[in-house]
Amino acid sequence: MSIVADAEVAIVGAGVVGSAVALALARRGVAVALLEGCAEPALGASGTNSGILHTGFDSSPGELETEMILRSAALRDAVLGALGTPVLRCGALLRGGRDAVRALAEGATRNGVETRVDADGALEVPGEAVTDPVAYAGGLAAAAERHGAQLRTRFRVAAVERASNGLALSAGDGGSARCRLVVNCAGLYGDEVARLAGDDSFEIYPRKGEFLVFEPPAGERLDRILLPLPTKRTKGVLVFPTIDGMAVAGPTAVDGTDKRDWSVRPEARDEIVPRASAMWPPLEGLDPVAAYAGLRPAGRGVNYLIGASSACPRLVNVAAIRSTGMTASLGIAEHVCGIVERMGVTLGPEQPLSAGSPPAPAGPWWRRAAERA
């Protein structure tokens, strides 16, 4: 049983977005409780993504998602440095038709993102980078604790009730927490947490993205992210290096209904390998050393739903944050701070970020993700 001391703000979900929000609020002097249903942060969607830190070069100008990505890019280097998070600043290369590449370059310019078209007509995006998503999310959560936040794991919210001057949260094991406001960063279960508070205004479903992990052949090294032309629905199958020198290909994009199905479909290999090996020929004929699936919390008819609930005046929903959540997390956190302040929580001046050693993950993040599949 986990009894949490009273907090001004309780954040449900210690994925990368919830951990970033906890850190941002704690740095401004807010008493924060970060509540995570699993045994540690980033065991859900945050720990099974690509680890790519996008620049927003291909994001639609004017959308909230784009705004959050671009703001995060301005904040990210200082945070990564203070957390000691490993980063591979490799850049990206996108090949496609000249008209499509030109349109992407023009969109990148509108977003303020540096790109260039090389002599072969491919688009170079030097700012794209790769990190360890588990180390990043864990580092944010650990930093939030250094700034005074309470992190409680194995706290799976089972009930949300109105209480005097706030809300009372109960966990399935009898644990409890009281707070003035709840920030719902529960990812795949964001709609379920909202319904516990009386808000049934949105629905989350899992969009499965499957990945294959390869060990590059002797003498070959993947030195940057290779991108296809994106569509409105997905960025498509890409090939990217990991911090530890592997090459990953994927993802697929399969809409489902089971939020607990982390399996990799048998047909995923046939969907991924031909496209990936066309982009990076050294993959031809290789067998993957691992495969894993990530479940992105996609919104039914909504994307990047961030704001106060109309059904529960002390609930802030941060929901339908799809595959760009890690990239956009710092911007989302800053945005949520503004919402929380407008809802009556006093924010002090932002304190300098407390530096510290990142948590030591138990092996490569992709291996842990593969063991779950």
C-alpha positions as CSV (number, residue, x, y, z in Angstrom):
1,M,0.0,0.0,0.0
2,S,1.3,3.5,-0.9
3,I,0.1,6.5,1.1
4,V,1.2,9.7,-0.6
5,A,1.5,12.9,1.3
6,D,-0.9,15.6,0.2
7,A,0.3,17.4,-2.9
8,E,-0.8,20.4,-4.9
9,V,-0.6,18.5,-8.2
10,A,-0.8,14.7,-8.7
11,I,0.5,13.5,-12.1
12,V,-0.9,10.2,-13.2
13,G,1.7,8.4,-15.4
14,A,5.5,8.5,-15.2
15,G,6.2,8.0,-18.9
16,V,8.3,10.6,-20.6
17,V,5.5,13.2,-20.7
18,G,4.4,12.8,-17.1
19,S,8.0,12.8,-15.9
20,A,8.7,16.0,-17.8
21,V,5.6,17.7,-16.4
22,A,6.5,16.6,-12.8
23,L,10.0,18.1,-13.3
24,A,8.7,21.4,-14.8
25,L,6.3,21.9,-11.9
26,A,8.7,20.8,-9.2
27,R,11.3,23.3,-10.5
28,R,8.7,26.0,-10.0
29,G,8.1,25.1,-6.3
30,V,4.9,23.1,-6.7
31,A,4.4,20.1,-4.4
32,V,4.1,17.2,-6.9
33,A,3.2,13.6,-6.6
34,L,4.1,11.5,-9.6
35,L,2.1,8.3,-9.6
36,E,3.1,5.3,-11.8
37,G,1.2,2.1,-12.1
38,C,4.2,0.0,-13.1
39,A,7.3,-0.9,-11.1
40,E,9.4,2.0,-12.6
41,P,9.0,4.9,-15.1
42,A,8.9,4.3,-18.8
43,L,7.7,0.7,-18.9
44,G,4.8,1.6,-21.3
45,A,4.8,3.5,-24.6
46,S,7.7,5.7,-23.6
47,G,10.1,2.8,-23.3
48,T,9.2,1.1,-26.6
49,N,9.5,4.0,-29.1
50,S,12.3,4.7,-31.6
51,G,14.3,7.0,-29.3
52,I,14.5,9.5,-32.1
53,L,14.4,13.2,-31.1
54,H,12.7,14.9,-34.0
55,T,13.3,18.4,-35.1
56,G,9.7,19.0,-36.4
57,F,11.0,19.6,-39.9
58,D,8.0,17.7,-41.3
59,S,5.4,18.8,-38.8
60,S,2.4,20.8,-40.0
61,P,2.9,24.5,-39.3
62,G,0.4,26.0,-36.8
63,E,-0.6,22.8,-35.0
64,L,-0.2,22.4,-31.3
65,E,1.9,19.3,-31.8
66,T,4.3,21.3,-33.9
67,E,4.4,24.1,-31.4
68,M,5.3,21.6,-28.7
69,I,8.0,19.9,-30.8
70,L,9.6,23.2,-31.7
71,R,9.6,24.5,-28.2
72,S,11.1,21.3,-26.9
73,A,13.9,21.6,-29.4
74,A,14.8,25.0,-27.9
75,L,14.8,23.5,-24.3
76,R,16.3,20.1,-24.9
77,D,20.1,20.5,-25.1
78,A,20.3,22.1,-21.6
79,V,18.1,19.4,-20.1
80,L,19.9,16.5,-21.8
81,G,23.2,17.9,-20.6
82,A,22.1,18.3,-17.0
83,L,20.6,14.8,-16.9
84,G,23.6,13.1,-18.5
85,T,21.3,11.5,-21.0
86,P,23.2,9.8,-23.9
87,V,22.6,11.4,-27.3
88,L,23.7,10.4,-30.8
89,R,23.7,13.6,-32.9
90,C,23.7,11.8,-36.2
91,G,21.3,13.9,-38.4
92,A,18.9,12.4,-40.9
93,L,18.6,11.9,-44.6
94,L,15.3,11.7,-46.5
95,R,15.0,10.6,-50.2
96,G,12.0,11.1,-52.4
97,G,10.7,12.9,-55.4
98,R,12.2,16.4,-56.0
99,D,8.8,18.1,-55.6
100,A,8.1,16.3,-52.3
101,V,11.5,17.1,-51.0
102,R,11.2,20.7,-52.0
103,A,7.8,21.0,-50.2
104,L,9.3,19.4,-47.0
105,A,12.2,21.9,-47.2
106,E,9.8,24.8,-47.5
107,G,7.8,23.5,-44.5
108,A,10.9,23.1,-42.5
109,T,11.8,26.7,-43.2
110,R,8.4,27.9,-42.0
111,N,9.0,25.9,-38.8
112,G,12.5,27.4,-38.4
113,V,14.2,24.1,-38.8
114,E,17.5,23.8,-40.6
115,T,17.6,21.5,-43.7
116,R,19.4,21.4,-46.9
117,V,19.0,19.6,-50.2
118,D,22.1,17.8,-51.4
119,A,23.4,17.3,-54.9
120,D,21.4,14.1,-55.3
121,G,18.1,15.8,-54.4
122,A,17.9,14.2,-50.9
123,L,16.9,16.3,-47.9
124,E,19.5,16.5,-45.1
125,V,18.2,17.3,-41.6
126,P,21.3,17.8,-39.4
127,G,19.4,18.4,-36.1
128,E,17.7,14.9,-35.9
129,A,19.2,12.8,-33.1
130,V,18.8,9.5,-31.2
131,T,18.7,8.9,-27.5
132,D,17.9,6.0,-25.1
133,P,14.2,6.6,-24.4
134,V,14.2,4.7,-21.1
135,A,17.3,6.6,-19.8
136,Y,15.7,9.9,-20.8
137,A,12.3,9.3,-19.1
138,G,14.0,7.9,-16.1
139,G,16.4,10.8,-15.9
140,L,13.4,13.3,-16.0
141,A,11.7,11.4,-13.2
142,A,14.9,11.2,-11.1
143,A,15.4,15.0,-11.6
144,A,11.9,15.7,-10.5
145,E,12.6,13.8,-7.3
146,R,15.7,15.9,-6.7
147,H,13.5,18.9,-6.9
148,G,11.1,17.6,-4.3
149,A,8.6,15.6,-6.2
150,Q,7.3,12.3,-4.7
151,L,7.5,9.4,-7.1
152,R,5.3,6.5,-6.2
153,T,5.4,3.4,-8.4
154,R,2.9,0.5,-8.4
155,F,0.2,3.1,-7.8
156,R,-2.5,2.1,-10.3
157,V,-5.3,4.6,-10.0
158,A,-8.6,2.8,-9.4
159,A,-10.8,5.7,-8.3
160,V,-10.9,9.5,-8.5
161,E,-13.3,11.2,-6.1
162,R,-14.2,14.8,-5.4
163,A,-12.9,16.0,-2.0
164,S,-12.8,19.3,-0.1
165,N,-10.5,21.6,-2.1
166,G,-9.4,19.0,-4.5
167,L,-9.5,15.3,-5.5
168,A,-8.7,12.0,-3.8
169,L,-7.1,9.2,-5.7
170,S,-7.2,5.6,-4.7
171,A,-5.1,2.8,-5.9
172,G,-6.1,-0.8,-6.4
173,D,-4.0,-2.0,-3.4
174,G,-5.6,0.5,-1.1
175,G,-3.1,3.3,-1.5
176,S,-4.3,6.9,-1.7
177,A,-3.3,10.4,-2.5
178,R,-5.0,13.8,-2.2
179,C,-4.3,16.8,-4.3
180,R,-5.7,20.1,-5.6
181,L,-5.3,19.2,-9.2
182,V,-4.7,16.0,-11.2
183,V,-2.7,16.0,-14.5
184,N,-3.7,13.0,-16.5
185,C,-0.6,11.7,-18.4
186,A,-1.6,8.1,-18.3
187,G,-0.8,7.4,-22.0
188,L,-2.7,4.3,-23.2
189,Y,-5.0,4.5,-20.2
190,G,-5.6,8.3,-20.3
191,D,-9.2,7.8,-21.3
192,E,-9.8,5.3,-18.5
193,V,-8.3,7.7,-15.9
194,A,-10.5,10.5,-17.3
195,R,-13.6,8.4,-17.0
196,L,-12.8,7.7,-13.3
197,A,-13.2,11.5,-12.9
198,G,-16.4,11.6,-14.9
199,D,-14.9,12.7,-18.2
200,D,-15.8,10.5,-21.1
201,S,-15.1,13.0,-23.8
202,F,-12.3,11.2,-25.6
203,E,-11.1,7.7,-26.4
204,I,-7.6,6.2,-26.7
205,Y,-6.7,3.2,-28.8
206,P,-3.4,1.5,-29.3
207,R,-1.6,2.0,-32.6
208,K,1.1,-0.7,-32.8
209,G,4.5,0.1,-34.2
210,E,6.7,-2.9,-34.7
211,F,10.5,-2.7,-35.0
212,L,13.3,-5.1,-36.0
213,V,16.8,-4.7,-34.5
214,F,19.8,-5.7,-36.5
215,E,23.5,-6.0,-35.8
216,P,25.2,-4.3,-38.7
217,P,27.6,-6.5,-40.8
218,A,31.3,-6.2,-40.1
219,G,32.7,-3.1,-41.7
220,E,29.3,-1.4,-42.0
221,R,28.0,1.4,-39.9
222,L,24.8,3.2,-40.0
223,D,25.8,6.8,-39.4
224,R,22.5,8.6,-39.6
225,I,18.7,8.2,-39.6
226,L,17.2,7.3,-43.0
227,L,13.7,8.5,-43.5
228,P,11.0,7.8,-46.1
229,L,8.5,10.4,-47.3
230,P,6.0,10.8,-44.4
231,T,2.2,10.6,-44.8
232,K,-0.5,12.2,-42.7
233,R,-1.0,9.0,-40.8
234,T,2.6,7.8,-40.2
235,K,6.2,8.7,-40.8
236,G,6.6,5.3,-42.4
237,V,9.3,2.6,-42.1
238,L,12.7,4.2,-41.3
239,V,16.1,2.9,-40.4
240,F,18.1,4.4,-37.6
241,P,21.1,3.7,-35.4
242,T,21.0,3.2,-31.7
243,I,23.3,4.5,-29.0
244,D,25.0,1.1,-28.7
245,G,25.6,0.7,-32.5
246,M,22.7,-1.4,-33.6
247,A,20.4,-0.6,-36.6
248,V,16.7,-0.6,-36.1
249,A,14.1,-0.7,-38.9
250,G,10.4,0.2,-38.5
251,P,7.8,0.9,-37.4
252,T,4.6,-0.5,-38.8
253,A,1.3,1.2,-38.0
254,V,-1.4,-1.2,-37.0
255,D,-4.5,0.1,-35.3
256,G,-5.8,-2.2,-32.6
257,T,-8.0,-2.5,-29.5
258,D,-5.9,-4.4,-27.0
259,K,-3.8,-2.1,-24.9
260,R,-1.9,-5.0,-23.5
261,D,-0.9,-6.7,-26.7
262,W,2.8,-6.0,-27.1
263,S,3.4,-8.9,-29.5
264,V,5.1,-8.6,-32.8
265,R,3.0,-10.1,-35.7
266,P,4.6,-12.7,-37.9
267,E,4.0,-10.6,-41.0
268,A,5.8,-7.6,-39.6
269,R,9.1,-8.8,-41.0
270,D,7.8,-9.0,-44.5
271,E,6.3,-5.5,-44.2
272,I,9.5,-3.9,-42.8
273,V,12.5,-5.7,-44.3
274,P,12.0,-4.9,-48.1
275,R,11.5,-1.2,-47.4
276,A,14.3,-1.0,-44.9
277,S,16.9,-2.8,-47.0
278,A,16.0,-0.6,-50.0
279,M,17.0,2.3,-47.8
280,W,20.1,0.7,-46.4
281,P,21.3,-2.2,-48.5
282,P,23.6,-3.8,-45.8
283,L,20.4,-5.1,-44.2
284,E,19.7,-7.3,-47.1
285,G,19.8,-11.0,-46.0
286,L,20.3,-10.2,-42.3
287,D,18.3,-11.8,-39.6
288,P,17.1,-9.5,-36.9
289,V,18.6,-10.1,-33.4
290,A,15.5,-8.8,-31.7
291,A,12.0,-7.5,-32.4
292,Y,9.7,-5.4,-30.3
293,A,6.4,-3.5,-30.5
294,G,5.5,-0.1,-29.2
295,L,1.9,0.9,-28.6
296,R,1.2,4.6,-29.3
297,P,-1.7,6.2,-27.5
298,A,-3.7,7.4,-30.5
299,G,-6.8,9.5,-30.0
300,R,-10.1,8.6,-31.7
301,G,-10.5,11.7,-33.9
302,V,-8.2,13.8,-31.8
303,N,-4.5,14.5,-31.5
304,Y,-2.6,16.3,-28.7
305,L,-5.6,16.8,-26.4
306,I,-4.1,19.1,-23.7
307,G,-6.3,21.2,-21.4
308,A,-8.6,21.4,-18.5
309,S,-11.5,18.9,-18.5
310,S,-14.9,20.4,-19.0
311,A,-16.4,17.5,-16.9
312,C,-14.1,17.7,-13.9
313,P,-12.8,21.2,-13.0
314,R,-9.7,19.9,-11.2
315,L,-8.5,17.6,-13.9
316,V,-6.1,18.4,-16.7
317,N,-5.9,15.9,-19.6
318,V,-2.7,15.4,-21.5
319,A,-3.9,12.8,-23.8
320,A,-3.6,11.4,-27.4
321,I,0.1,12.2,-27.4
322,R,1.2,9.9,-30.1
323,S,4.7,8.9,-31.3
324,T,6.2,12.4,-31.0
325,G,5.6,12.5,-27.3
326,M,9.2,12.0,-26.3
327,T,10.3,14.7,-28.7
328,A,7.6,17.1,-27.6
329,S,7.7,16.3,-23.8
330,L,9.5,19.4,-22.6
331,G,7.3,21.8,-24.6
332,I,4.2,19.9,-23.3
333,A,5.5,20.3,-19.7
334,E,5.9,24.0,-20.1
335,H,2.5,24.3,-21.7
336,V,0.9,22.4,-18.8
337,C,2.6,24.7,-16.3
338,G,0.7,27.6,-17.8
339,I,-2.6,25.7,-17.6
340,V,-2.0,24.7,-14.0
341,E,-1.2,28.3,-13.1
342,R,-4.3,29.6,-14.7
343,M,-6.3,27.0,-12.6
344,G,-5.0,28.6,-9.4
345,V,-1.8,26.9,-8.5
346,T,1.0,29.3,-7.6
347,L,4.2,28.8,-9.6
348,G,7.4,30.3,-8.3
349,P,10.4,31.2,-10.4
350,E,12.0,28.3,-12.3
351,Q,15.0,26.9,-10.3
352,P,18.2,25.8,-12.0
353,L,18.0,22.2,-13.1
354,S,19.6,19.9,-10.5
355,A,22.2,17.8,-12.3
356,G,22.7,14.1,-11.5
357,S,23.8,10.8,-12.8
358,P,21.2,9.1,-15.0
359,P,19.6,5.9,-13.7
360,A,21.5,2.9,-15.0
361,P,19.2,0.9,-17.3
362,A,19.3,-2.9,-17.1
363,G,20.8,-3.4,-20.6
364,P,19.8,-1.7,-23.9
365,W,16.3,-0.4,-23.9
366,W,15.5,-2.2,-27.1
367,R,16.4,-5.5,-25.6
368,R,14.0,-5.0,-22.7
369,A,11.3,-4.0,-25.1
370,A,12.0,-7.1,-27.1
371,E,11.7,-9.3,-24.0
372,R,8.2,-7.9,-23.5
373,A,7.0,-8.7,-27.0
